[in-house]
Amino acid sequence: MILRNRPLFIVNVSNPRAFSGNGSIITLELTDEDAALRVAAKIASETGRSVTVRKENMEVVGRISASTRH
């Protein structure tokens, strides 16, 4: 249940090569900006994908670059 009086932050991960070339999008909705940025950083670290965090009006709050693995 999303509380309408709290702002909504959207964490979005896109992977156009996933699932045999059909692509995939992961979208999470959170009501805490700091938590959204922490989740985005963890996803970027674990998946090696860039992650974007946006407000519900689609304004970009932050972009976490894909991590490079050695």
C-alpha positions as CSV (number, residue, x, y, z in Angstrom):
1,M,0.0,0.0,0.0
2,I,1.4,3.4,-1.0
3,L,0.6,6.3,1.2
4,R,-0.4,9.2,-1.0
5,N,0.8,11.9,1.3
6,R,4.4,10.7,1.0
7,P,6.6,11.3,-2.1
8,L,7.3,8.4,-4.3
9,F,10.8,7.5,-5.6
10,I,11.2,5.1,-8.5
11,V,14.3,2.9,-8.9
12,N,14.7,1.7,-12.5
13,V,17.1,-0.8,-13.9
14,S,17.1,-1.6,-17.6
15,N,18.9,-4.5,-19.3
16,P,18.2,-4.6,-23.1
17,R,20.2,-7.9,-23.5
18,A,18.5,-9.9,-20.8
19,F,16.2,-12.9,-21.4
20,S,17.5,-14.0,-24.8
21,G,17.6,-10.5,-26.2
22,N,14.1,-9.6,-25.2
23,G,15.2,-7.2,-22.5
24,S,14.1,-6.6,-19.0
25,I,13.1,-3.7,-16.8
26,I,13.1,-3.7,-13.0
27,T,11.1,-1.0,-11.3
28,L,10.8,-0.5,-7.5
29,E,8.7,2.2,-5.8
30,L,9.9,3.5,-2.4
31,T,8.7,6.4,-0.3
32,D,12.1,7.3,1.2
33,E,14.7,9.0,-1.0
34,D,17.8,7.8,1.0
35,A,16.5,4.3,0.9
36,A,15.9,4.5,-2.8
37,L,19.5,5.7,-3.4
38,R,20.9,2.9,-1.1
39,V,18.8,0.2,-3.0
40,A,20.0,1.7,-6.3
41,A,23.6,1.5,-5.3
42,K,23.3,-2.1,-4.1
43,I,21.5,-3.1,-7.3
44,A,24.2,-1.4,-9.4
45,S,26.9,-3.1,-7.4
46,E,25.3,-6.6,-7.6
47,T,24.2,-6.5,-11.2
48,G,26.8,-4.4,-12.9
49,R,24.0,-2.3,-14.4
50,S,23.3,1.4,-14.3
51,V,20.4,2.4,-12.1
52,T,18.3,5.5,-12.2
53,V,16.3,6.9,-9.3
54,R,13.5,9.3,-10.1
55,K,10.7,11.2,-8.4
56,E,7.2,10.3,-9.3
57,N,7.1,13.2,-11.7
58,M,10.1,11.5,-13.4
59,E,12.7,14.1,-12.4
60,V,16.0,12.3,-11.9
61,V,17.2,12.2,-8.3
62,G,20.3,10.2,-9.1
63,R,22.1,7.9,-11.4
64,I,24.3,5.1,-10.2
65,S,26.8,4.0,-12.8
66,A,27.3,0.3,-13.6
67,S,30.1,-1.1,-11.5
68,T,33.1,-2.6,-13.2
69,R,34.1,-6.0,-12.1
70,H,37.7,-7.2,-12.2
